[in-house]
Amino acid sequence: MIRLNRSNAISTAPARLEGQAVFLRPPQVDEWDAWAGVRSESRDYLSPWEPTWPSDALSESAYVRRLRRLTTEWKSDEGYSFHISARDTGQLIGGIGLTQVRRGVAQTATLGYWVGQKFARRGYTTEAVGLIVQFAFQTLRLHRIEAACLPENIASRRVLEKSGFVREGYARQYLMIAGDWRDHLTFALLSHDTRP
């Protein structure tokens, strides 16, 4: 279920996406400590799959700058980012977003996500992907969602496959991850594809 509401926080994105085990909502200023805590605890787990973290990656000022950028992206229809929280406790457990939204003849966006180490392999990420896919196709009226993962990131590949994404190719030196240009598997999901 997608519930639209307004927030007076720095991120004024008007959506909350409800699932069975998780809910998604735009990041809020007062969630910095929870976000930084999960990211800090999971640094060794996340680092192999992400761009190199800057020295101030977990600082409050960097978080606020990030929220300002995310809010601008939402308002200009360029990106839609959410925190993932456990429904039973409300605890922040990860993040998910659609970036590089392209309109016109493309009607597409790129999917990215992360989850804290102690919340991995519980189905949270797969459910979060399902919620944002519904948001992308029903609310944003996109036609296509693209995603990519490192070939050795089996967990991420399984999330995409379980969510109905189809592997489309192999992109050489696609993104700089952990300081190196890394090859990626590329996936896509179309609005009319069969989904679980």
N, C-alpha and C positions, 0 to 999 in steps of 0.2 A: 504494500500500500504506500502511496506517495502522499504525504501531507504537506501542503504549502503553508508557510507562515513567515512572518517578518521577524527579524532580530535587530536589536539596537547595538549589537556588538560591531567590531571593526569589519567582520565578514557579514555582509548583509544578504548573503545568498538565501533565497526563500524556500528551501526544501529540506524535508526530513524523510528519509526512506526507511520504512519499517520492514524487517524480516522476522523470521521465527526466533533466531538466536542472536541476531545482530541488528543494529540500526545504524544508519549513516546520516550524518548532518555536517554542515559546513563547519570548519574549524572556528573556535571561539578564542578570544584573547585569554580568558581565564583558564584555558586548558593547556597553557604552556608547560606547567610543571608536570602534568600527567603525560603529555606528549614527549617531553624531554626525558622523563623517567623511563618510558617504554623504549625509546630509541637508545638511550644510554645502556640499559640492561641488555639490549639486543645488538649492540654495536658489532661484536665479532660475528654474529649470525648474519647480519644485514650487509656488512661491508663488502663481501665478495661479489654481491649482486648489484651494487649501486655505484654511482660516481663517487670519487674521492670526497670525503667530508671536509669542508673548510674548518679551520681551527675554531671558529666560533659557531659551529653548526648547531649546537644545543643551547645557545644563549637566548635569553628572553628577547633581546633586541633583534637577533636574526629571525626569531619566530614571528615577531610583530612585522618585520619587513616582508617576510614570506606571506603573512596573512594579507597585507596590503596588496601585494602582487596578485594573490589568488582572487581577492575581491575585485580588482580591476579586470582580471581575466573573465570572471563570471559576468560582470556588468557589460563587457564588450563581446560576450558570446564566444570567447576564445578558449575557455577552460572551465571545468567544474570539479572542484576538489572537496573531498569529504573525509572526516574522521570516521573510523569504524569503531563502534562501541558494543560491548556485550549487553544484550538486552536484560539479562537477569540482574546484573550488578551496575550497569551504566559505565563500567570501566572502559577507558580508551584502550584499544588493543591494536590499532593499526591505521592505515590510511589508504585511500583509493581515489583515483581521479581520471577524468577525461581531459586530455590536453590537445593542443594543436587542432582545435575544431576548425574545419574547413567547410564553408557553405558553398553556394553556387552549384556547379555541376557535380561536386564531390560529395557533400553532405556526410562527412566522415570525421572521426576523432581517433586519438590514440589512447589506449587504456594503460594505466600503470597502477601498481598496488604494492603494499608491504604489510607485514604483520609481525608483531613482537614474537620473539622466539618461544616464550612459554605459551603462546596462543596458537602456534602452528599445528597443523595436522589435526585440527578439530572441526574442519568444515566451515570455519568462519569466513575464510577468504573466498571460498567458492560461493557461499551465500551472498557475500558482499558484491562479488562480480555479477551475480544474477540480478541484484537490486539495481546496480548502476547500468546494466544492459537494458533493463526495463525503462529506466529513466531516459537513457539515450534514445531509444527507439520510440517510446510513447510520448514523453514530454518534450524532448529536444527535436524529435522527428528526424533523427539521423538515419542514413541508409546503411552505413558501414562503420564498424569499430575495428581498429587494427591493434595488435599487440605483438610484443617480441620478448623473447627470453633467451638467456644463454643456453646453449645445448646441454650443458651439464646440470642445469637447474631443473631437476626432475619434478620437484614439488610444484614449481610455477607452471611447467608444461602440463602437468596433470590438472591443475586448476583450470587452465584454458580449455583443455580437451573435455573435461567434465561439464564445462559451461557451453559447449557446442561450437567453440572456435575451430576453424579448419586450418591446418598447417598449409601455408602457401609457398614458403620458400626458405632460402638460407641467405642471409645478408652478411657479406664479408665486412669485417671491421666496422660494424654498424654504429656502435656507441662506445664512448670511452668509459669503461667500468673499472673501478679500483686502479685508475692510472694507466690503463692500457686500452688500445682499440681492440674491441672484442667482436667476434662473429656472433650472430644471433639467428635463432629460428624465428620466422615471421608467421603470424596467424591473423585471421580475420573472421568476423562474424557479420553476416548481412541481416537486415531487418526481417527478411522473409525466410531465413534459415530455420530449420527445426532446432528447438532448444529444449533441454531437459526440463 
